[in-house]
Amino acid sequence: MMRLDRFLCETGFGTRSQVKELLKKGKVLVNGQTVSRPEQKVDETRDQVVCAGTQAVYARRTWLMLHKPAGVVSATEDAREKTVLELLPKERRRGLFPVGRLDKDTEGLLFLTDDGELAHRLLSPRRHVDKTYYARVQGTVTGEHVRRFAEGVSIGDEKPCLPAVLEILEAGEESEILLTIREGRFHQVKRMFEAVGCRVTYLKRRSMGGVPLDPTLRPGEWRSLRPEELSRLEEAGAEAIKECTV
Ligand code: URA
Protein backbone atom coordinates (compact mmCIF):
# COMPACT_ATOMS: atom_id res chain seq x y z
CA MET A 1 0.00 0.00 0.00
CA MET A 2 1.19 3.53 -0.65
CA ARG A 3 -0.11 7.08 -0.59
CA LEU A 4 -2.11 8.08 -3.66
CA ASP A 5 0.02 11.18 -4.40
CA ARG A 6 3.19 9.08 -4.33
CA PHE A 7 1.57 6.42 -6.52
CA LEU A 8 0.63 9.08 -9.11
CA CYS A 9 4.12 10.60 -9.05
CA GLU A 10 5.71 7.19 -9.50
CA THR A 11 3.44 6.33 -12.41
CA GLY A 12 4.43 9.50 -14.26
CA PHE A 13 1.62 12.00 -13.65
CA GLY A 14 3.98 14.76 -12.55
CA THR A 15 5.69 16.21 -9.52
CA ARG A 16 4.09 16.09 -6.04
CA SER A 17 2.62 19.57 -6.49
CA GLN A 18 1.29 18.83 -10.00
CA VAL A 19 -0.33 15.65 -8.71
CA LYS A 20 -1.89 17.46 -5.74
CA GLU A 21 -3.41 19.95 -8.20
CA LEU A 22 -4.92 17.09 -10.24
CA LEU A 23 -6.37 15.60 -7.06
CA LYS A 24 -7.81 18.96 -6.00
CA LYS A 25 -9.47 19.35 -9.40
CA GLY A 26 -11.20 15.97 -8.96
CA LYS A 27 -9.35 14.38 -11.88
CA VAL A 28 -8.44 11.15 -10.08
CA LEU A 29 -10.65 8.08 -9.77
CA VAL A 30 -9.80 5.10 -7.55
CA ASN A 31 -11.91 2.08 -8.43
CA GLY A 32 -14.40 4.42 -10.11
CA GLN A 33 -14.72 6.91 -7.19
CA THR A 34 -13.31 10.44 -7.28
CA VAL A 35 -10.63 10.83 -4.62
CA SER A 36 -9.08 14.18 -3.72
CA ARG A 37 -7.06 13.31 -0.59
CA PRO A 38 -3.35 12.93 -1.44
CA GLU A 39 -2.80 10.80 1.67
CA GLN A 40 -5.43 8.19 0.69
CA LYS A 41 -3.76 4.76 0.60
CA VAL A 42 -3.95 2.63 -2.53
CA ASP A 43 -2.88 -0.94 -3.22
CA GLU A 44 -0.55 -0.50 -6.19
CA THR A 45 -1.04 -4.09 -7.30
CA ARG A 46 -4.86 -4.14 -7.24
CA ASP A 47 -6.55 -0.76 -7.18
CA GLN A 48 -7.61 0.75 -10.49
CA VAL A 49 -6.46 4.34 -10.64
CA VAL A 50 -7.43 6.63 -13.51
CA CYS A 51 -5.94 10.11 -13.73
CA ALA A 52 -7.32 12.68 -16.19
CA GLY A 53 -8.76 9.81 -18.25
CA THR A 54 -5.55 7.73 -18.36
CA GLN A 55 -5.13 4.54 -16.39
CA ALA A 56 -2.08 4.52 -14.12
CA VAL A 57 0.14 1.48 -14.62
CA TYR A 58 2.46 0.63 -11.77
CA ALA A 59 5.88 -0.53 -12.96
CA ARG A 60 8.22 -2.53 -10.82
CA ARG A 61 11.21 -0.66 -12.16
CA THR A 62 11.93 2.96 -11.42
CA TRP A 63 12.94 5.56 -14.00
CA LEU A 64 13.45 9.15 -12.87
CA MET A 65 14.36 12.25 -14.85
CA LEU A 66 16.66 14.59 -12.92
CA HIS A 67 17.65 18.13 -13.83
CA LYS A 68 21.21 17.78 -12.62
CA PRO A 69 22.61 20.99 -11.17
CA ALA A 70 26.30 21.89 -11.41
CA GLY A 71 28.36 20.90 -8.36
CA VAL A 72 27.16 17.31 -7.82
CA VAL A 73 28.83 14.16 -9.12
CA SER A 74 27.16 11.44 -11.20
CA ALA A 75 27.81 8.61 -8.75
CA THR A 76 25.90 6.61 -6.18
CA GLU A 77 28.42 7.33 -3.41
CA ASP A 78 31.40 9.56 -3.00
CA ALA A 79 33.57 10.13 0.06
CA ARG A 80 34.01 13.86 -0.57
CA GLU A 81 31.47 15.16 -3.07
CA LYS A 82 27.70 15.43 -3.01
CA THR A 83 26.17 12.87 -5.40
CA VAL A 84 23.13 13.08 -7.66
CA LEU A 85 21.41 10.45 -5.49
CA GLU A 86 21.63 12.77 -2.50
CA LEU A 87 19.21 15.08 -4.33
CA LEU A 88 16.48 12.48 -3.67
CA PRO A 89 14.89 11.78 -0.30
CA LYS A 90 16.52 8.75 1.37
CA GLU A 91 13.47 6.52 0.89
CA ARG A 92 13.56 7.04 -2.90
CA ARG A 93 17.26 6.20 -3.41
CA ARG A 94 17.28 2.43 -2.92
CA GLY A 95 18.84 0.54 -5.86
CA LEU A 96 19.03 3.60 -8.10
CA PHE A 97 22.05 4.63 -10.15
CA PRO A 98 22.69 7.31 -12.78
CA VAL A 99 22.44 6.24 -16.42
CA GLY A 100 25.88 7.37 -17.59
CA ARG A 101 27.72 10.40 -16.34
CA LEU A 102 27.69 14.13 -16.61
CA ASP A 103 30.74 16.04 -15.42
CA LYS A 104 30.48 17.77 -12.04
CA ASP A 105 30.14 21.17 -13.74
CA THR A 106 27.64 19.95 -16.40
CA GLU A 107 23.92 20.53 -15.91
CA GLY A 108 20.84 19.01 -17.45
CA LEU A 109 19.13 15.73 -18.15
CA LEU A 110 20.26 12.68 -16.20
CA PHE A 111 18.17 9.54 -15.81
CA LEU A 112 18.25 7.59 -12.54
CA THR A 113 17.03 4.02 -12.53
CA ASP A 114 17.22 0.56 -10.99
CA ASP A 115 16.72 -1.02 -14.43
CA GLY A 116 20.18 -2.37 -15.29
CA GLU A 117 19.03 -4.02 -18.48
CA LEU A 118 17.64 -0.98 -20.31
CA ALA A 119 20.38 1.26 -18.88
CA HIS A 120 22.95 -1.09 -20.37
CA ARG A 121 21.23 -0.97 -23.75
CA LEU A 122 21.21 2.83 -23.70
CA LEU A 123 24.90 2.93 -22.86
CA SER A 124 26.11 0.00 -24.99
CA PRO A 125 29.82 0.82 -25.36
CA ARG A 126 30.12 0.73 -29.12
CA ARG A 127 27.26 3.05 -29.80
CA HIS A 128 25.19 5.06 -27.39
CA VAL A 129 21.88 6.69 -28.16
CA ASP A 130 21.65 10.31 -29.37
CA LYS A 131 22.35 12.96 -26.75
CA THR A 132 21.93 16.65 -27.43
CA TYR A 133 23.88 19.28 -25.53
CA TYR A 134 23.60 23.04 -25.39
CA ALA A 135 26.96 24.75 -24.86
CA ARG A 136 28.50 28.16 -24.59
CA VAL A 137 31.92 28.10 -26.15
CA GLN A 138 34.82 30.55 -26.04
CA GLY A 139 35.85 31.17 -29.64
CA THR A 140 33.98 31.64 -32.89
CA VAL A 141 32.28 28.44 -34.04
CA THR A 142 32.09 28.29 -37.84
CA GLY A 143 30.79 26.20 -40.71
CA GLU A 144 34.23 24.58 -40.85
CA HIS A 145 33.62 23.18 -37.36
CA VAL A 146 30.21 21.90 -38.47
CA ARG A 147 31.92 20.06 -41.33
CA ARG A 148 34.72 18.63 -39.14
CA PHE A 149 32.26 17.36 -36.52
CA ALA A 150 30.07 15.84 -39.26
CA GLU A 151 33.07 13.95 -40.61
CA GLY A 152 34.17 12.71 -37.16
CA VAL A 153 36.73 14.82 -35.34
CA SER A 154 39.79 13.25 -33.73
CA ILE A 155 40.17 13.93 -30.00
CA GLY A 156 43.34 11.95 -29.41
CA ASP A 157 41.74 8.53 -28.84
CA GLU A 158 42.52 5.47 -30.93
CA LYS A 159 39.57 6.25 -33.22
CA PRO A 160 38.02 9.57 -34.25
CA CYS A 161 34.57 10.41 -32.89
CA LEU A 162 31.51 9.23 -34.76
CA PRO A 163 29.88 11.89 -36.95
CA ALA A 164 28.11 14.51 -34.82
CA VAL A 165 25.58 17.20 -35.68
CA LEU A 166 26.63 20.74 -34.73
CA GLU A 167 24.15 23.59 -34.95
CA ILE A 168 25.37 27.13 -34.44
CA LEU A 169 22.89 29.26 -32.48
CA GLU A 170 25.13 32.30 -32.06
CA ALA A 171 28.64 32.82 -33.44
CA GLY A 172 31.01 35.35 -31.91
CA GLU A 173 33.83 35.61 -29.37
CA GLU A 174 31.55 33.52 -27.21
CA SER A 175 29.41 31.19 -29.33
CA GLU A 176 26.29 29.21 -28.48
CA ILE A 177 25.69 25.83 -30.04
CA LEU A 178 23.67 22.61 -29.96
CA LEU A 179 25.63 19.41 -30.46
CA THR A 180 24.18 15.92 -30.93
CA ILE A 181 26.54 13.01 -30.32
CA ARG A 182 25.99 9.26 -30.19
CA GLU A 183 28.84 8.16 -27.98
CA GLY A 184 29.72 8.86 -24.39
CA ARG A 185 33.45 9.26 -24.26
CA PHE A 186 35.11 10.86 -21.25
CA HIS A 187 34.58 14.69 -21.41
CA GLN A 188 33.60 14.18 -25.03
CA VAL A 189 31.94 17.51 -25.84
CA LYS A 190 34.66 19.54 -24.13
CA ARG A 191 37.38 17.54 -25.91
CA MET A 192 35.69 17.89 -29.30
CA PHE A 193 35.76 21.67 -28.97
CA GLU A 194 39.32 21.66 -27.63
CA ALA A 195 40.30 19.70 -30.73
CA VAL A 196 39.11 22.61 -32.90
CA GLY A 197 40.65 25.33 -30.72
CA CYS A 198 37.59 26.37 -28.66
CA ARG A 199 36.77 26.04 -24.96
CA VAL A 200 33.41 25.01 -23.48
CA THR A 201 32.49 27.40 -20.67
CA TYR A 202 28.96 26.07 -19.95
CA LEU A 203 27.42 22.70 -20.80
CA LYS A 204 23.90 21.39 -20.38
CA ARG A 205 22.35 18.15 -21.68
CA ARG A 206 19.00 18.86 -23.30
CA SER A 207 17.89 15.36 -24.37
CA MET A 208 18.85 11.70 -24.45
CA GLY A 209 17.36 8.87 -26.52
CA GLY A 210 14.71 11.23 -27.91
CA VAL A 211 13.49 12.24 -24.43
CA PRO A 212 13.92 15.98 -23.71
CA LEU A 213 14.55 17.46 -20.28
CA ASP A 214 11.22 18.64 -18.86
CA PRO A 215 11.47 22.45 -19.01
CA THR A 216 9.38 22.76 -15.82
CA LEU A 217 12.07 20.99 -13.76
CA ARG A 218 14.46 23.43 -12.14
CA PRO A 219 18.07 22.39 -11.37
CA GLY A 220 17.96 19.79 -8.59
CA GLU A 221 14.33 18.80 -9.30
CA TRP A 222 13.24 15.40 -10.58
CA ARG A 223 10.15 13.38 -11.47
CA SER A 224 9.24 9.89 -12.65
CA LEU A 225 9.34 9.25 -16.39
CA ARG A 226 5.96 9.23 -18.10
CA PRO A 227 4.99 5.96 -19.79
CA GLU A 228 5.47 7.46 -23.26
CA GLU A 229 8.96 8.68 -22.31
CA LEU A 230 9.92 5.23 -21.09
CA SER A 231 8.62 3.73 -24.37
CA ARG A 232 10.83 6.15 -26.31
CA LEU A 233 13.85 5.10 -24.31
CA GLU A 234 13.02 1.45 -24.94
CA GLU A 235 12.82 2.13 -28.69
CA ALA A 236 16.08 4.09 -28.61
CA GLY A 237 17.80 1.25 -26.71
CA ALA A 238 16.53 -1.32 -29.20
CA GLU A 239 17.79 0.79 -32.13
CA ALA A 240 21.22 1.24 -30.56
CA ILE A 241 21.61 -2.51 -30.10
CA LYS A 242 20.49 -3.25 -33.66
CA GLU A 243 23.02 -0.76 -35.03
CA CYS A 244 25.78 -2.30 -32.88
CA THR A 245 25.22 -5.78 -34.17
CA VAL A 246 25.09 -5.02 -37.94
N1 URA B 1 30.69 15.85 -22.61
C1 URA B 1 31.44 16.50 -21.69
O1 URA B 1 32.51 17.01 -22.00
N2 URA B 1 30.98 16.55 -20.43
C2 URA B 1 29.79 16.03 -20.04
O2 URA B 1 29.41 16.14 -18.88
C3 URA B 1 29.00 15.37 -21.01
C4 URA B 1 29.48 15.29 -22.29
Boltz pocket constraint, residues with backbone or C-beta under 6 A from the ligand:
constraints:
  - pocket:
      binder: B
      contacts: [[A, 101], [A, 102], [A, 103], [A, 104], [A, 106], [A, 185], [A, 186], [A, 187], [A, 188], [A, 189], [A, 190], [A, 191], [A, 203]]
      max_distance: 6.0
